Amino acid sequence: MRIISGKARGTKLYTLEGNLTRPTLDRVKESLFNILQNDISDCVFLDMFSGSGAIGLEAASRGAKKVILCDKNKQAIEIIEKNIQKTHLENNVVLYKKDFENMLDNLNEKIDIVYIDPPYKTDLAYKAVKKLLDSNLLTYNTLVIIETDEEERILEQIKELKIKVVNKRKYGRIHLIFINRS
């Protein structure tokens, strides 16, 4: 796994051992950032359930004004800290070492793009979107992206929320669901 483009282009990232996390594949990450390319520069980017930090660090490398990484897993936090140092992107990256709910309670700025990649087979994507909608952190232009391998289940869960699905992409078994406020 590596940074694909920008200031830290080509930097190989550390990853977590074991099967507790699934790093986003480079081809999915590249496609995602091709879609977001006009929105990254000078944005505030939130990478929830960061894992290795690869998605958020890619955003920072490509010119995001501020990147917020969040993970509560101790091993993930150690890997994220190593990756922040390795990429030399510490000036515009903030790492929250806590669960997403506490992190959201402590934020006080508008977010432009949110990437949600929780452990699969959980309700955390729904809970995260609901908590974001209940917060004062999103604008009507904020784009929220959910990575999942269960598109239908996630769409069913979030349909009651005041959101609009604006795009969906499929990469093998991985689905990206793009939503914003309706």
PyRosetta script that sets phi, psi and omega in degrees:
from pyrosetta import init, pose_from_sequence

init()
pose = pose_from_sequence("MRIISGKARGTKLYTLEGNLTRPTLDRVKESLFNILQNDISDCVFLDMFSGSGAIGLEAASRGAKKVILCDKNKQAIEIIEKNIQKTHLENNVVLYKKDFENMLDNLNEKIDIVYIDPPYKTDLAYKAVKKLLDSNLLTYNTLVIIETDEEERILEQIKELKIKVVNKRKYGRIHLIFINRS")
pose.set_psi(1, 140.2)
pose.set_omega(1, -174.7)
pose.set_phi(2, -149.4)
pose.set_psi(2, 166.7)
pose.set_omega(2, 170.9)
pose.set_phi(3, -80.5)
pose.set_psi(3, 128.5)
pose.set_omega(3, -172.1)
pose.set_phi(4, -84.5)
pose.set_psi(4, -38.5)
pose.set_omega(4, -172.9)
pose.set_phi(5, -148.4)
pose.set_psi(5, 165.4)
pose.set_omega(5, 174.9)
pose.set_phi(6, 94.0)
pose.set_psi(6, -159.4)
pose.set_omega(6, -175.2)
pose.set_phi(7, -56.7)
pose.set_psi(7, -38.7)
pose.set_omega(7, -175.7)
pose.set_phi(8, -102.2)
pose.set_psi(8, 20.2)
pose.set_omega(8, -176.2)
pose.set_phi(9, -49.0)
pose.set_psi(9, 133.7)
pose.set_omega(9, 176.5)
pose.set_phi(10, 86.5)
pose.set_psi(10, -9.9)
pose.set_omega(10, -179.5)
pose.set_phi(11, -66.4)
pose.set_psi(11, 124.6)
pose.set_omega(11, 176.8)
pose.set_phi(12, -79.2)
pose.set_psi(12, 134.3)
pose.set_omega(12, -177.2)
pose.set_phi(13, -100.6)
pose.set_psi(13, 149.3)
pose.set_omega(13, 171.7)
pose.set_phi(14, -73.9)
pose.set_psi(14, 148.3)
pose.set_omega(14, 176.9)
pose.set_phi(15, -127.7)
pose.set_psi(15, 163.7)
pose.set_omega(15, 178.6)
pose.set_phi(16, -78.9)
pose.set_psi(16, 140.4)
pose.set_omega(16, 175.2)
pose.set_phi(17, -76.9)
pose.set_psi(17, 155.0)
pose.set_omega(17, 174.8)
pose.set_phi(18, 89.1)
pose.set_psi(18, -173.9)
pose.set_omega(18, -175.8)
pose.set_phi(19, -113.1)
pose.set_psi(19, 21.2)
pose.set_omega(19, 176.5)
pose.set_phi(20, -74.3)
pose.set_psi(20, -26.2)
pose.set_omega(20, 178.3)
pose.set_phi(21, -125.3)
pose.set_psi(21, 158.0)
pose.set_omega(21, 176.2)
pose.set_phi(22, -126.9)
pose.set_psi(22, 106.1)
pose.set_omega(22, 177.7)
pose.set_phi(23, -60.3)
pose.set_psi(23, 139.2)
pose.set_omega(23, 175.7)
pose.set_phi(24, -64.7)
pose.set_psi(24, 127.5)
pose.set_omega(24, -178.0)
pose.set_phi(25, -60.1)
pose.set_psi(25, 145.9)
pose.set_omega(25, -180.0)
pose.set_phi(26, -56.5)
pose.set_psi(26, -37.4)
pose.set_omega(26, -178.7)
pose.set_phi(27, -69.0)
pose.set_psi(27, -33.3)
pose.set_omega(27, 176.2)
pose.set_phi(28, -69.8)
pose.set_psi(28, -45.1)
pose.set_omega(28, 179.6)
pose.set_phi(29, -60.8)
pose.set_psi(29, -43.9)
pose.set_omega(29, 179.6)
pose.set_phi(30, -63.2)
pose.set_psi(30, -43.9)
pose.set_omega(30, 177.9)
pose.set_phi(31, -63.1)
pose.set_psi(31, -43.4)
pose.set_omega(31, 178.3)
pose.set_phi(32, -56.9)
pose.set_psi(32, -49.4)
pose.set_omega(32, -176.5)
pose.set_phi(33, -74.3)
pose.set_psi(33, -21.2)
pose.set_omega(33, 170.0)
pose.set_phi(34, -66.2)
pose.set_psi(34, -38.9)
pose.set_omega(34, 178.1)
pose.set_phi(35, -67.4)
pose.set_psi(35, -40.4)
pose.set_omega(35, -174.6)
pose.set_phi(36, -88.9)
pose.set_psi(36, -2.1)
pose.set_omega(36, -167.8)
pose.set_phi(37, -51.0)
pose.set_psi(37, -35.1)
pose.set_omega(37, -178.6)
pose.set_phi(38, -84.0)
pose.set_psi(38, -7.5)
pose.set_omega(38, -176.2)
pose.set_phi(39, -108.1)
pose.set_psi(39, -10.6)
pose.set_omega(39, -173.3)
pose.set_phi(40, -75.1)
pose.set_psi(40, -43.9)
pose.set_omega(40, -174.9)
pose.set_phi(41, -55.9)
pose.set_psi(41, 125.2)
pose.set_omega(41, 177.3)
pose.set_phi(42, 64.2)
pose.set_psi(42, 19.8)
pose.set_omega(42, 178.6)
pose.set_phi(43, -92.3)
pose.set_psi(43, 165.6)
pose.set_omega(43, 168.2)
pose.set_phi(44, -101.0)
pose.set_psi(44, 119.2)
pose.set_omega(44, -171.1)
pose.set_phi(45, -116.9)
pose.set_psi(45, 125.8)
pose.set_omega(45, 178.3)
pose.set_phi(46, -110.8)
pose.set_psi(46, 122.1)
pose.set_omega(46, 177.3)
pose.set_phi(47, -109.8)
pose.set_psi(47, 98.5)
pose.set_omega(47, -179.7)
pose.set_phi(48, -86.5)
pose.set_psi(48, 147.5)
pose.set_omega(48, -177.3)
pose.set_phi(49, 56.8)
pose.set_psi(49, 54.8)
pose.set_omega(49, -167.1)
pose.set_phi(50, -63.8)
pose.set_psi(50, -28.2)
pose.set_omega(50, -179.7)
pose.set_phi(51, 66.2)
pose.set_psi(51, -102.6)
pose.set_omega(51, 177.4)
pose.set_phi(52, -94.3)
pose.set_psi(52, -10.7)
pose.set_omega(52, -176.7)
pose.set_phi(53, 87.3)
pose.set_psi(53, 5.3)
pose.set_omega(53, -172.2)
pose.set_phi(54, -58.0)
pose.set_psi(54, -42.5)
pose.set_omega(54, -177.7)
pose.set_phi(55, -67.9)
pose.set_psi(55, -50.2)
pose.set_omega(55, 179.6)
pose.set_phi(56, -62.7)
pose.set_psi(56, -40.3)
pose.set_omega(56, 179.3)
pose.set_phi(57, -67.7)
pose.set_psi(57, -33.1)
pose.set_omega(57, 173.6)
pose.set_phi(58, -62.2)
pose.set_psi(58, -42.8)
pose.set_omega(58, 178.1)
pose.set_phi(59, -62.7)
pose.set_psi(59, -42.5)
pose.set_omega(59, 178.7)
pose.set_phi(60, -63.7)
pose.set_psi(60, -43.0)
pose.set_omega(60, 179.3)
pose.set_phi(61, -61.3)
pose.set_psi(61, -32.6)
pose.set_omega(61, -177.3)
pose.set_phi(62, -89.0)
pose.set_psi(62, 5.0)
pose.set_omega(62, 171.7)
pose.set_phi(63, 109.2)
pose.set_psi(63, 11.7)
pose.set_omega(63, 175.3)
pose.set_phi(64, -59.8)
pose.set_psi(64, 139.4)
pose.set_omega(64, -179.2)
pose.set_phi(65, -65.3)
pose.set_psi(65, -42.4)
pose.set_omega(65, -179.7)
pose.set_phi(66, -146.9)
pose.set_psi(66, 136.5)
pose.set_omega(66, 176.6)
pose.set_phi(67, -122.0)
pose.set_psi(67, 129.4)
pose.set_omega(67, 178.3)
pose.set_phi(68, -109.7)
pose.set_psi(68, 120.7)
pose.set_omega(68, 177.2)
pose.set_phi(69, -106.8)
pose.set_psi(69, 144.6)
pose.set_omega(69, -178.8)
pose.set_phi(70, -143.4)
pose.set_psi(70, 126.7)
pose.set_omega(70, 172.3)
pose.set_phi(71, -157.7)
pose.set_psi(71, 148.4)
pose.set_omega(71, 179.4)
pose.set_phi(72, -107.3)
pose.set_psi(72, -10.3)
pose.set_omega(72, -178.2)
pose.set_phi(73, -75.3)
pose.set_psi(73, 125.9)
pose.set_omega(73, -175.3)
pose.set_phi(74, -60.1)
pose.set_psi(74, -41.5)
pose.set_omega(74, 178.9)
pose.set_phi(75, -66.0)
pose.set_psi(75, -40.1)
pose.set_omega(75, 177.7)
pose.set_phi(76, -62.6)
pose.set_psi(76, -42.6)
pose.set_omega(76, -179.7)
pose.set_phi(77, -60.4)
pose.set_psi(77, -42.8)
pose.set_omega(77, 178.2)
pose.set_phi(78, -61.3)
pose.set_psi(78, -43.5)
pose.set_omega(78, 179.4)
pose.set_phi(79, -65.7)
pose.set_psi(79, -43.9)
pose.set_omega(79, 179.3)
pose.set_phi(80, -59.5)
pose.set_psi(80, -45.3)
pose.set_omega(80, -179.6)
pose.set_phi(81, -61.2)
pose.set_psi(81, -42.0)
pose.set_omega(81, 177.0)
pose.set_phi(82, -62.5)
pose.set_psi(82, -42.0)
pose.set_omega(82, -178.6)
pose.set_phi(83, -68.7)
pose.set_psi(83, -35.6)
pose.set_omega(83, 176.3)
pose.set_phi(84, -62.4)
pose.set_psi(84, -45.8)
pose.set_omega(84, 179.3)
pose.set_phi(85, -64.4)
pose.set_psi(85, -43.8)
pose.set_omega(85, -176.5)
pose.set_phi(86, -63.6)
pose.set_psi(86, -35.6)
pose.set_omega(86, -178.4)
pose.set_phi(87, -85.5)
pose.set_psi(87, -12.1)
pose.set_omega(87, -178.2)
pose.set_phi(88, 59.9)
pose.set_psi(88, 37.0)
pose.set_omega(88, -179.0)
pose.set_phi(89, -108.3)
pose.set_psi(89, 18.5)
pose.set_omega(89, -174.2)
pose.set_phi(90, -63.4)
pose.set_psi(90, -19.6)
pose.set_omega(90, -177.8)
pose.set_phi(91, -68.8)
pose.set_psi(91, -25.9)
pose.set_omega(91, 179.4)
pose.set_phi(92, -126.6)
pose.set_psi(92, 25.1)
pose.set_omega(92, 177.6)
pose.set_phi(93, -122.5)
pose.set_psi(93, 132.4)
pose.set_omega(93, 176.0)
pose.set_phi(94, -120.6)
pose.set_psi(94, 130.7)
pose.set_omega(94, 179.9)
pose.set_phi(95, -109.5)
pose.set_psi(95, 122.4)
pose.set_omega(95, 173.3)
pose.set_phi(96, -98.9)
pose.set_psi(96, 122.3)
pose.set_omega(96, -177.3)
pose.set_phi(97, -99.7)
pose.set_psi(97, 62.7)
pose.set_omega(97, -176.9)
pose.set_phi(98, -159.1)
pose.set_psi(98, 173.7)
pose.set_omega(98, 178.9)
pose.set_phi(99, -71.0)
pose.set_psi(99, 159.7)
pose.set_omega(99, -172.6)
pose.set_phi(100, -61.7)
pose.set_psi(100, -33.4)
pose.set_omega(100, -178.5)
pose.set_phi(101, -66.0)
pose.set_psi(101, -46.7)
pose.set_omega(101, 177.6)
pose.set_phi(102, -65.1)
pose.set_psi(102, -38.6)
pose.set_omega(102, 178.4)
pose.set_phi(103, -61.4)
pose.set_psi(103, -47.5)
pose.set_omega(103, -179.8)
pose.set_phi(104, -62.7)
pose.set_psi(104, -35.3)
pose.set_omega(104, 177.6)
pose.set_phi(105, -65.0)
pose.set_psi(105, -23.2)
pose.set_omega(105, -177.3)
pose.set_phi(106, -98.7)
pose.set_psi(106, -5.4)
pose.set_omega(106, 178.2)
pose.set_phi(107, -84.1)
pose.set_psi(107, 149.9)
pose.set_omega(107, 178.4)
pose.set_phi(108, -143.1)
pose.set_psi(108, 35.6)
pose.set_omega(108, 177.3)
pose.set_phi(109, -138.9)
pose.set_psi(109, 154.3)
pose.set_omega(109, 179.1)
pose.set_phi(110, -70.7)
pose.set_psi(110, 141.7)
pose.set_omega(110, -178.6)
pose.set_phi(111, -111.8)
pose.set_psi(111, 137.4)
pose.set_omega(111, -178.3)
pose.set_phi(112, -91.3)
pose.set_psi(112, -40.7)
pose.set_omega(112, -178.7)
pose.set_phi(113, -137.1)
pose.set_psi(113, 133.6)
pose.set_omega(113, 177.4)
pose.set_phi(114, -122.1)
pose.set_psi(114, 131.7)
pose.set_omega(114, 175.6)
pose.set_phi(115, -114.7)
pose.set_psi(115, 121.2)
pose.set_omega(115, -178.0)
pose.set_phi(116, -115.5)
pose.set_psi(116, 114.9)
pose.set_omega(116, 179.4)
pose.set_phi(117, -133.1)
pose.set_psi(117, 70.8)
pose.set_omega(117, -177.2)
pose.set_phi(118, -78.5)
pose.set_psi(118, 168.9)
pose.set_omega(118, 172.8)
pose.set_phi(119, -54.5)
pose.set_psi(119, 136.3)
pose.set_omega(119, 179.1)
pose.set_phi(120, -66.7)
pose.set_psi(120, 164.7)
pose.set_omega(120, 178.4)
pose.set_phi(121, 64.3)
pose.set_psi(121, 27.1)
pose.set_omega(121, 176.5)
pose.set_phi(122, -127.1)
pose.set_psi(122, 172.8)
pose.set_omega(122, 175.3)
pose.set_phi(123, -98.8)
pose.set_psi(123, 15.5)
pose.set_omega(123, -174.6)
pose.set_phi(124, -67.3)
pose.set_psi(124, -32.1)
pose.set_omega(124, 177.7)
pose.set_phi(125, -62.7)
pose.set_psi(125, -47.5)
pose.set_omega(125, 177.7)
pose.set_phi(126, -59.5)
pose.set_psi(126, -48.4)
pose.set_omega(126, -178.7)
pose.set_phi(127, -61.5)
pose.set_psi(127, -39.3)
pose.set_omega(127, 180.0)
pose.set_phi(128, -66.8)
pose.set_psi(128, -44.6)
pose.set_omega(128, 179.0)
pose.set_phi(129, -63.7)
pose.set_psi(129, -44.2)
pose.set_omega(129, 178.9)
pose.set_phi(130, -60.1)
pose.set_psi(130, -46.5)
pose.set_omega(130, 179.5)
pose.set_phi(131, -62.6)
pose.set_psi(131, -40.9)
pose.set_omega(131, 177.2)
pose.set_phi(132, -61.8)
pose.set_psi(132, -44.2)
pose.set_omega(132, 180.0)
pose.set_phi(133, -65.1)
pose.set_psi(133, -33.6)
pose.set_omega(133, 179.0)
pose.set_phi(134, -77.5)
pose.set_psi(134, -15.7)
pose.set_omega(134, -179.4)
pose.set_phi(135, -84.5)
pose.set_psi(135, 177.9)
pose.set_omega(135, 176.4)
pose.set_phi(136, -107.7)
pose.set_psi(136, 30.3)
pose.set_omega(136, -171.7)
pose.set_phi(137, -98.4)
pose.set_psi(137, -17.6)
pose.set_omega(137, -175.4)
pose.set_phi(138, -102.7)
pose.set_psi(138, 145.8)
pose.set_omega(138, 169.6)
pose.set_phi(139, -101.5)
pose.set_psi(139, 178.4)
pose.set_omega(139, 176.5)
pose.set_phi(140, -72.9)
pose.set_psi(140, -13.6)
pose.set_omega(140, 178.2)
pose.set_phi(141, -97.2)
pose.set_psi(141, -6.2)
pose.set_omega(141, -179.6)
pose.set_phi(142, -61.5)
pose.set_psi(142, 131.4)
pose.set_omega(142, 177.8)
pose.set_phi(143, -101.8)
pose.set_psi(143, 127.2)
pose.set_omega(143, 177.6)
pose.set_phi(144, -113.1)
pose.set_psi(144, 129.8)
pose.set_omega(144, -179.3)
pose.set_phi(145, -119.3)
pose.set_psi(145, 128.7)
pose.set_omega(145, 177.8)
pose.set_phi(146, -111.4)
pose.set_psi(146, 128.1)
pose.set_omega(146, 172.8)
pose.set_phi(147, -99.4)
pose.set_psi(147, 130.7)
pose.set_omega(147, -177.5)
pose.set_phi(148, -154.3)
pose.set_psi(148, 162.8)
pose.set_omega(148, 169.8)
pose.set_phi(149, -109.8)
pose.set_psi(149, 8.5)
pose.set_omega(149, 179.6)
pose.set_phi(150, -131.1)
pose.set_psi(150, 67.8)
pose.set_omega(150, -175.9)
pose.set_phi(151, -54.6)
pose.set_psi(151, -49.2)
pose.set_omega(151, -176.2)
pose.set_phi(152, -61.0)
pose.set_psi(152, -42.8)
pose.set_omega(152, -179.3)
pose.set_phi(153, -64.7)
pose.set_psi(153, -43.4)
pose.set_omega(153, -180.0)
pose.set_phi(154, -65.6)
pose.set_psi(154, -45.0)
pose.set_omega(154, 178.7)
pose.set_phi(155, -60.9)
pose.set_psi(155, -39.1)
pose.set_omega(155, 177.3)
pose.set_phi(156, -63.6)
pose.set_psi(156, -43.2)
pose.set_omega(156, -178.9)
pose.set_phi(157, -65.0)
pose.set_psi(157, -41.6)
pose.set_omega(157, -173.0)
pose.set_phi(158, -88.8)
pose.set_psi(158, -3.9)
pose.set_omega(158, -174.8)
pose.set_phi(159, -64.9)
pose.set_psi(159, -23.8)
pose.set_omega(159, 179.0)
pose.set_phi(160, -77.8)
pose.set_psi(160, -15.2)
pose.set_omega(160, -177.8)
pose.set_phi(161, -81.6)
pose.set_psi(161, 160.5)
pose.set_omega(161, -178.9)
pose.set_phi(162, -84.2)
pose.set_psi(162, 70.5)
pose.set_omega(162, -179.1)
pose.set_phi(163, -134.0)
pose.set_psi(163, 164.2)
pose.set_omega(163, 177.5)
pose.set_phi(164, -128.6)
pose.set_psi(164, 130.0)
pose.set_omega(164, 174.6)
pose.set_phi(165, -79.2)
pose.set_psi(165, 119.8)
pose.set_omega(165, -176.6)
pose.set_phi(166, -105.3)
pose.set_psi(166, -14.0)
pose.set_omega(166, 179.6)
pose.set_phi(167, -167.6)
pose.set_psi(167, 151.7)
pose.set_omega(167, 173.1)
pose.set_phi(168, -142.0)
pose.set_psi(168, 138.7)
pose.set_omega(168, 177.8)
pose.set_phi(169, -134.6)
pose.set_psi(169, 149.0)
pose.set_omega(169, -179.8)
pose.set_phi(170, -127.4)
pose.set_psi(170, 131.3)
pose.set_omega(170, 178.5)
pose.set_phi(171, -131.2)
pose.set_psi(171, 94.7)
pose.set_omega(171, -173.9)
pose.set_phi(172, 63.8)
pose.set_psi(172, -123.6)
pose.set_omega(172, 178.6)
pose.set_phi(173, -90.9)
pose.set_psi(173, -2.7)
pose.set_omega(173, -177.9)
pose.set_phi(174, -91.8)
pose.set_psi(174, 134.4)
pose.set_omega(174, 177.1)
pose.set_phi(175, -118.4)
pose.set_psi(175, 138.8)
pose.set_omega(175, 170.1)
pose.set_phi(176, -112.2)
pose.set_psi(176, 125.9)
pose.set_omega(176, 179.4)
pose.set_phi(177, -113.3)
pose.set_psi(177, 120.7)
pose.set_omega(177, -178.5)
pose.set_phi(178, -102.0)
pose.set_psi(178, 123.1)
pose.set_omega(178, -178.3)
pose.set_phi(179, -134.4)
pose.set_psi(179, 159.7)
pose.set_omega(179, 166.2)
pose.set_phi(180, -150.3)
pose.set_psi(180, 177.2)
pose.set_omega(180, -178.3)
pose.set_phi(181, -60.7)
pose.set_psi(181, 144.8)
pose.set_omega(181, 177.5)
pose.set_phi(182, -94.7)
pose.dump_pdb("model.pdb")
